[in-house]
Amino acid sequence: MKSPLQYKIFLPANREEGKKYPVIYVMHGIGSNEENSLGLVQELRNDFILIGIRGPIPQGNGFAYFTIQGYGNPHREVFDTSIQLLESFIEYAGNTYPIDQAQQYLLGFSQGAILSMTLALTLGNKIKGIVALSGYVPKFVKEEYPLKPVDDVSIYISHGEFDPIFPLQIGRENEEFFKARSQNVRFTSYPVGHEVSFENQKDFIHWIYQA
């Protein structure tokens, strides 16, 4: 099976033959790339398989996973295709690398957070946990997608208190939406804009080890 998307992978340096490892699929923000996004999780490289997935759409000096009509309003057809490609990629990776499919995590910033939350809802309890950094769940996903149970999914959501792109209230709405569906939701906010602070990074890495 050929990969439906370009990616970069780090396997644990001292991995054991025949052993399966937890995996973190990392998704970047608009105009960024898989190299930048993997920088968020390098501290985990000895214990997890780390896979940075590149968005398929050229965007400036980087890439995007979908196009938008305006903030909070993705082009539906492009977004749907991106979700299908990512679902296919997760299947591909699970069949290609020594991945423990009971321990699959999604982590993303901005567009990557939007996709992490959406994929949690389309894949349900196939996912062990997600880390969604400064994103939102599109209205059409909530209202029109066939949503799967996430009661066994561990969910970490964070947001910048001074985010000029997605206001803090959006993060609060994410928290409320997922708390109605899972008992294991953590929401945190940080005194920053549309970015991932060092404190945020430290917190979600600790959370992943505990999840």
Sequence and secondary structure as in RCSB ss.txt:
>XXXX:A:sequence
MKSPLQYKIFLPANREEGKKYPVIYVMHGIGSNEENSLGLVQELRNDFILIGIRGPIPQGNGFAYFTIQGYGNPH
REVFDTSIQLLESFIEYAGNTYPIDQAQQYLLGFSQGAILSMTLALTLGNKIKGIVALSGYVPKFVKEEYPLKPV
DDVSIYISHGEFDPIFPLQIGRENEEFFKARSQNVRFTSYPVGHEVSFENQKDFIHWIYQA
>XXXX:A:secstr
   SS EEEE  TT  TT  EEEEEEE  TTB HHHHHGGGGGGTTTSEEEEE  SEEETTEEESS EEETTEE 
HHHHHHHHHHHHHHHHHHHHHS EEEEEEEEEEETHHHHHHHHHHHHHGGG  EEEEES    HHHHHHS     
TT EEEEEEETT SSS HHHHHHHHHHHHTT S EEEEEES SSS  HHHHHHHHHHHHH 
